[in-house]
Amino acid sequence: MTYNNQIEIRLFENNKKKSEKSPHEIGTVEFPDGTKYDVALWNKVSKNGNPYKSGTLKLPDPKYAPRDQQPRQQGGGRNQVEVDF
């Protein structure tokens, strides 16, 4: 059995910017255990005039997950969500 410890990063130019504050690049980071994060990067310039990128990683919003990965409803009710305690 081989263990893949490679982290995969996919970035794309954000062609759907909603404002000047929107990220310049967006994408995903996937870790070897299958955990995926959304990535957002902004082009910045330091006080010394040097360009750099600043960014964030966050877990994807579950409401935008594919249907098979969304929380299951119980009891057939439309507004009920499964909650683990």
N, C-alpha and C positions, 0 to 999 in steps of 0.2 A: 504494500500500500504506500502510495506517495502522498505527501502532504504539500499542498500548494499554499504557500504563505504570501502569495502575490495579492496586492491591493489594486483593483482596477478602477481607473478614473476616466470618465467620459465627459468632455466639456464641449459646448457648442456656443457659437455667437448667439446672443439673445436678440433675435429679429422681431420679437413681439414686446418690446419695451413699452410700458404704459406711461412712464414719466422719466425725467432726467435722473431720478433716484433709483430707477430699476437697475438690476445688475447687468453688466456688460456681457458676461458669460454665465451659462447655467449648465447643469449636468448632474451626474451621479457619481458616487464613490461606493464600491462594493468590496466588503472585507471578506477574507477567506471563509468565515462562518456563515456567509450569506446575508449578513446585515447590510442594508443599503441606506445611504444618506443622500439627500438632495444637496447640491452644491450651488452656491451663488458667488460670483467674483466681480469685483469692481476695479476698474483701472484708476489708480491714484497717482499723485505726484507728491513727493516729500517736500519738506521746507527747503531742502537743498536743491530741488529741481529734478530729483531722480525718480523716474517712473517705477511703480511697483503695483502689485495686485493685493487686494484685501478681500477676504471672503468669509463665508459661513458654511457650516455643515449642520444639517438638521434632519431628523427623522421625517420621512414623508407624512403628510397629513392623511390620516386613515380615510377621510371622506372621499379622497380621490383615488383610493386603492381600487384595483379590479374587484368586481363583485365577489369573486371567490375568496378574496382576502379581507373583506369587510366583516365587522362583528356580526354575528348571527342574532336574529331576533327570536324571542321565545313567545309562545302562546299565540302566535298569529297576529298580534297587535302591531299596528303600524309604527307606533312611537316607542316601543319597548326595545331595549338594547341589553345584551348579555353583559353582566357586571361580575367580575371576580373579586371576592373579598379574602 
